Amino acid sequence: MAGRIEIYLDVVSFYSYVAFKQLLKTRPILEAHGVEVDIKPVFLGAINAGSGNKPPWTLPAKAVYGGFDFNRTKKAVGIPEVSAPEDLMAVARTILSLRALHYIKASYPLDAYLTTWHYFFHLFWGPTKRNLTEASELAAALGKVPVGFSGPGSEGDGKPLYTSQDVESIIKAAGEAKWKEGLKNAVDEALERGAFGAPWLWVTNSKGKSEPFFGSDRWHYVYEFLELPYQEVTLLAPGDQSTGKAKL
């Protein structure tokens, strides 16, 4: 094994969405290098409380800058249709959906787990703006997860990933002690590893050494730590079109 990436995400975190999209794109290459990827649902509110951190928009200067960074990032990642819910704080208690994801991860194939993550992010941040804090809303969302969903326009024939019986089982599990404990343990593990936000990465290299990384823009450091080949961003000279992909 060349290494392992454990990444802690919450649906309510926009940069978790960004990191998730980036991981979907690079996961086949990481696996080809022998790097395992493990996505772990955590409740960001508990991470903030446990670390003493606060949401960035509570500091006026960060809130202003955040608007610029939000627009730049969603364009760069290819999700220009996303926007923050107007009632973000009211819908931020994504605990039930996170417990459901823990159950799905343990009970269904990996593709189903990743597809559900993707659809939850889309519902929370996309034009639909679905509230995933209530059992009834979560059940409705689960019942509409399309097979193979990978973003807007990828619904295919609209065949649902889960049957009504599956949805019932997932909602039931989200209220059970085992999956409540599963979410709590993931939060505690992240905090023990120094987490103060999301996405939080715990990366272990081929030598067995582990280090933390924070955010969706630290992948070059992760690749270097894992001793993987990668290309740095390169500034081109005026008129240099050597790559065929020069941008202004």
HUVENVEN-V897636 format. One line per field, one symbol per residue. ss: DSSP state (A for helix, B for strand, O for the rest). A space follows every 50 residues. Layout:
ss=???
This chain:
ss=OOBBBBBBBOOOOAAAAAAAAAAAAAAAAAAAOOBBBBBBBOOAAAAAAA AOOOOAAAOAAAAAAAAAAAAAAAAAAOOOOOOOOOOAAAAOOOAAAAAA AAAAAAAOOAAAAAAAAAAAAAAAAOOOOOOOOOAAAAAAAAOOOBOOOO OOOOOOOOOBOOOAAAAAAAAAAAOOAAAAAAAAAAAAAAAAOOOOOOOB BBBBBOOOOBBBBBOOOOAAAAAAAOOOOOOOOOOOOOOOOOOOOOOO
